[in-house]
Amino acid sequence: MKLIQADKDTLLKPLQTVTGIVERRHTLPILSNVLIERKNADISFIATDLEVQITSSVSDSNPVSDPYSITVAAKKLHDILRALPDKVQVTLETDENRLQGKAGKSRFSLQTLPVEDFPKFPENTEKQAKITIKQKELKHLLFLVQYAMAQQDVRYYLNGLLLLMEERYLKAVATDGHRLAFGLLLLEAPQEKREVILPRKVVLELARQLNDSEEPVTVELLQNQVRFTFSNVVLISKVVDGKFPDYNRVIPIGYQKHFDVNRLLLLQTLQRASILSNEKYRGVRLILTMGNLRIVCSNSEQEEAQEELEVQYDDEALDIGFNVTYLLDVLNNLTAETIRCAFGDANSSTLITIPGNEDFKYVVMPMRI
């Protein structure tokens, strides 16, 4: 039975969209497969890892009357399609428990697994909140904070990102216990306070999939789930069950010592100095004196790098240490020309912001060097 007849790119694009979450080695073989569903002219490609489900749809100009579905190894089908010549017509047919493919003089046959074994998420219609924003706005918000998420922390709720709707704001917060990033964007209409913790994998997948465009993305908070709909893609994720730390208590206020500096200049200076930082601890010292910032990195081989920048600083001298990676992360993910660094003392956290912009805050804890 003919399932699909279309050119290579029509099939490859949705398949590329969903295979990002497919695990090659999984305890359940069905999770390595993609579910292909055919309903009239609509063809859906669905992949899941039990926590996240992503669907990408295309329309076929050659509709068939009978709905049909099949599961097949996602990466194998993706790699085969990618290796075919450009603009070639591909025909996919089903034959008992095999998927037969034809493209020009190429033929391939893939094993399938039962459709009923595929753990498709049930349709959840119980919406708790819904907003629609521009894709580029959500993508920018995620990039402001996602690098501060923890990785494989025993405090599982830190291995994700807090998404909070409150009044007319959508806020995003990420922390790994050593640094915290906070970003917000303005919504068109006020919202009831709702918050969810998105798993790390979903945040990274969204950052990869969203476009830098004015096209809309709909965010729906469901019962224990969150759904993102954009550009023929539906991404549904379970939310992390846990209590996110109170970020308001972490963000310092009232710091008087501060200086403004060109972001790119500071980034390049830190990148040079960090070459000679300790490979394990990645320490960097920032030594502030009147009108001057000295940056010092050294390692266990007694090698040392020193850099100096002129800054407008007229407070008391300060010598404070950081993990240089935490500073490079924030500088790499911001786009602002100028940033502001504000300090309490050598043992207090440092606040990095954008002058005249309340939409972003980054808090980083000092380290002893």
C-alpha positions in Angstrom: 0.0 0.0 0.0 1.4 3.4 -1.0 1.9 5.6 2.1 3.6 8.7 0.6 4.9 10.0 -2.7 6.8 13.3 -2.4 10.1 14.9 -3.2 13.0 14.2 -0.8 13.0 17.6 0.9 9.3 17.4 1.7 9.9 14.3 3.7 13.4 15.2 5.1 12.5 18.5 6.7 9.8 17.2 9.1 11.9 14.1 9.8 14.9 16.3 10.7 12.6 18.3 13.0 11.6 15.3 15.1 14.7 13.2 15.2 16.5 15.5 17.5 14.9 13.9 20.6 15.2 10.3 19.4 17.7 8.3 21.4 19.9 5.8 19.4 20.3 3.4 22.3 17.2 3.0 24.3 15.9 0.3 26.6 12.6 0.4 24.6 13.3 -0.2 20.9 10.1 1.6 19.9 11.5 4.9 21.2 14.1 4.8 18.4 11.3 4.8 15.9 9.3 7.7 14.3 5.5 7.3 14.0 4.3 8.3 10.6 0.5 9.0 10.4 -1.4 9.6 7.2 -4.8 11.3 7.3 -6.1 12.5 3.9 -3.6 15.0 2.7 -1.9 15.4 6.1 1.3 13.5 7.0 2.6 13.7 10.6 6.0 12.6 11.8 5.9 12.0 15.6 8.8 11.1 18.0 9.0 10.8 21.7 11.3 9.9 24.6 8.4 9.5 27.1 9.1 12.9 28.6 8.8 14.9 25.3 6.8 14.4 22.2 7.4 16.4 19.0 5.2 16.3 15.9 6.0 17.9 12.5 3.4 17.9 9.7 3.4 18.3 6.0 0.7 18.2 3.3 0.8 15.8 0.4 -0.6 16.9 -2.9 -1.6 13.3 -3.6 -4.1 12.5 -0.8 -5.2 9.0 -0.1 -8.6 8.1 1.3 -7.7 5.6 3.9 -5.8 6.8 7.0 -2.7 4.8 7.8 0.1 4.8 10.4 3.5 3.0 10.7 6.6 3.2 12.9 10.1 2.9 11.5 13.7 3.6 12.7 13.9 7.4 12.7 17.7 7.8 12.3 17.9 5.2 9.5 15.1 6.7 7.5 16.6 10.2 8.1 20.1 9.1 7.0 18.8 7.4 3.9 16.7 10.4 2.8 19.6 12.7 3.4 21.9 10.6 1.3 19.6 10.6 -1.7 20.2 13.0 -4.7 18.5 16.4 -4.5 14.9 16.9 -5.8 14.4 13.1 -6.3 10.9 11.8 -5.9 10.5 9.3 -3.0 7.8 6.7 -2.7 7.2 5.0 0.6 5.0 1.9 0.6 4.0 -0.5 3.3 4.3 -4.3 2.9 3.3 -6.3 6.0 5.9 -5.4 8.6 8.3 -3.6 6.3 8.5 -0.1 4.9 9.6 -0.2 1.2 11.2 2.9 -0.3 11.9 3.9 -3.9 13.8 6.9 -5.2 15.1 6.8 -8.8 17.0 3.5 -9.1 17.5 3.3 -5.3 15.5 0.8 -3.3 15.5 0.3 0.5 13.5 -1.9 2.9 13.2 -1.1 6.6 11.7 -3.1 9.5 8.7 -1.6 11.3 7.4 -2.1 14.8 3.7 -2.3 15.8 2.0 1.1 15.9 0.1 0.2 19.1 3.4 -0.1 20.9 4.3 3.6 20.2 3.7 5.6 23.5 1.9 8.5 22.0 0.9 11.2 24.5 -2.9 11.3 25.1 -4.7 14.4 23.9 -4.8 16.9 26.8 -7.5 19.5 26.4 -7.5 20.9 29.9 -5.8 24.3 29.4 -4.7 26.3 32.4 -3.2 29.2 30.5 -2.5 30.2 26.9 -0.4 32.9 25.3 0.8 33.7 21.8 4.1 35.5 21.2 6.6 35.9 18.4 9.0 33.1 17.8 12.0 35.4 17.9 10.9 36.8 21.3 10.7 33.4 22.9 13.9 32.2 21.3 15.7 35.4 22.6 14.3 34.8 26.1 15.5 31.2 26.2 19.0 32.2 24.9 19.2 34.9 27.7 19.0 32.2 30.4 19.3 28.6 29.2 23.1 28.3 29.6 22.7 28.7 33.4 20.7 25.5 33.7 22.3 22.7 35.8 23.4 19.4 34.2 22.6 16.1 36.0 22.3 17.8 39.4 20.8 15.7 42.1 18.4 18.7 42.7 16.5 17.6 39.6 14.4 20.8 39.5 17.6 22.7 38.6 18.1 20.6 35.5 15.6 22.8 33.7 14.2 26.3 33.4 11.4 28.1 35.3 8.8 29.6 32.9 6.6 32.0 34.8 3.5 33.9 33.6 2.8 36.8 35.9 0.6 39.9 35.2 1.9 41.2 31.9 5.2 39.4 31.9 6.6 36.0 30.8 9.7 35.3 32.9 12.4 32.7 32.5 14.9 31.8 35.2 17.7 29.2 35.2 20.2 28.4 37.9 22.8 25.7 38.8 23.4 26.9 42.3 26.5 28.9 41.3 24.9 31.4 39.0 21.4 32.5 38.1 20.1 34.1 34.9 16.8 35.9 34.7 15.0 37.3 31.7 11.5 38.6 30.9 9.4 39.8 28.1 6.2 41.9 28.0 2.9 40.2 27.1 0.0 41.9 25.3 -2.5 40.9 28.0 -2.3 40.3 31.8 -2.2 36.7 32.9 -3.0 34.8 36.1 0.2 33.7 37.9 1.2 30.3 36.5 4.6 28.6 36.6 6.2 25.4 35.2 9.7 24.0 35.2 10.7 22.9 31.7 13.1 20.0 31.4 16.5 20.8 30.0 16.1 18.8 26.9 12.9 20.7 25.9 14.6 24.1 26.4 17.5 23.1 24.2 15.1 21.7 21.6 13.0 24.8 21.5 16.1 27.0 21.2 17.1 24.9 18.2 13.7 24.8 16.5 12.3 28.3 16.9 12.9 30.8 14.1 14.2 34.4 14.3 10.9 35.5 12.8 7.7 37.4 13.5 5.7 34.1 13.2 3.7 33.2 16.2 4.3 30.5 18.8 1.5 29.4 21.1 2.4 28.4 24.6 -0.3 26.4 26.5 0.0 25.2 30.1 -1.9 22.0 30.6 -2.3 19.6 33.5 1.3 18.5 34.2 2.3 19.3 30.6 3.2 22.3 28.4 2.5 22.5 24.7 4.3 24.8 22.1 2.8 25.1 18.7 4.7 26.9 15.8 5.6 26.5 12.1 3.9 23.1 11.5 5.5 21.8 14.8 3.8 20.7 18.0 6.1 20.1 21.0 4.5 18.7 24.1 6.5 18.1 27.3 5.9 16.8 30.8 6.9 19.4 33.4 9.4 18.9 36.2 7.7 18.2 39.5 9.5 20.3 42.1 9.8 23.6 43.8 12.1 26.1 42.0 14.2 28.3 44.3 12.9 31.8 45.1 15.0 33.8 42.5 14.0 37.1 44.0 16.0 36.3 47.2 19.1 35.6 45.0 19.1 38.7 42.9 20.9 41.5 44.9 19.6 45.0 45.1 21.3 48.3 46.1 24.8 47.6 45.0 26.8 50.9 44.8 30.1 49.6 43.4 29.8 49.2 39.6 31.3 49.9 36.2 30.1 49.7 32.6 32.2 48.0 30.0 31.9 47.1 26.3 30.7 43.5 26.3 32.7 42.3 23.3 35.9 43.9 24.7 35.5 42.2 28.0 34.6 38.9 26.3 37.8 38.9 24.2 39.9 39.9 27.1 38.6 37.1 29.3 39.0 34.6 26.4 42.7 35.4 26.1 43.3 35.3 29.8 41.4 32.1 30.3 43.9 30.2 28.1 46.2 30.1 31.1 43.5 29.4 33.7 43.5 26.2 35.8 41.9 23.5 33.7 39.9 22.1 36.6 38.8 25.2 38.5 38.9 27.7 35.7 39.6 30.6 38.1 40.0 34.2 37.1 40.7 37.2 39.4 39.1 40.6 38.7 41.2 43.3 40.5 39.4 46.7 40.5 41.2 49.9 41.4 40.5 53.6 40.5 39.8 53.7 36.8 41.3 50.3 36.2 40.3 46.6 35.9 43.0 44.0 36.0 42.2 40.4 34.9 44.6 37.7 36.1 44.5 33.9 35.3 47.2 31.4 36.4 47.5 27.6 36.5 49.3 24.8 38.3 52.3 25.1 36.0 52.8 28.7 37.4 51.9 30.2 34.0 50.1 33.5 34.2 48.1 35.9 32.0 47.3 39.5 32.9 45.1 41.9 31.0 44.1 45.5 31.9 41.1 47.5 30.9 40.3 51.2 31.6 36.9 51.5 33.3 35.0 54.3 35.0 35.3 53.0 38.6 35.9 55.3 41.5 35.0 53.2 44.6 37.3 51.3 47.0 39.7 48.6 45.6 38.2 45.2 45.1 39.8 41.8 44.4 37.3 39.1 43.6 37.6 35.6 42.0 35.2 33.8 39.6 34.9 30.7 37.5 35.7 32.3 34.1 33.3 29.9 32.3 30.4 31.5 34.1 31.5 35.0 32.8 32.2 33.8 29.3 28.7 32.1 29.1 26.8 35.3 29.9 28.9 37.5 27.6 28.6 35.0 24.7 24.8 34.9 25.0 24.0 38.6 25.3 23.8 40.9 22.3 23.9 44.2 24.1 26.9 46.5 23.3 27.5 47.5 27.0 27.0 45.6 30.2 27.1 46.7 33.9 29.0 44.8 36.6 27.9 45.6 40.2 29.5 44.4 43.4 28.9 44.2 47.1 32.3 42.9 48.4 34.7 40.1 47.6 32.5 37.5 49.3 29.2 38.6 47.8 27.6 37.7 44.5 28.1 39.9 41.5 25.2 41.3 39.4 25.6 41.7 35.7 22.9 43.7 33.9 22.4 45.8 30.8 22.3 49.6 31.6 18.8 51.0 31.2 17.3 47.6 30.7 15.4 45.8 33.4 14.6 42.7 31.3 17.8 40.8 32.2 19.8 40.0 35.3 22.7 37.6 35.9 24.0 36.7 39.3 27.3 34.9 39.8 28.8 33.7 43.0 32.5 34.4 43.7 35.1 31.7 44.2 38.3 31.6 46.2 41.4 31.5 44.2 
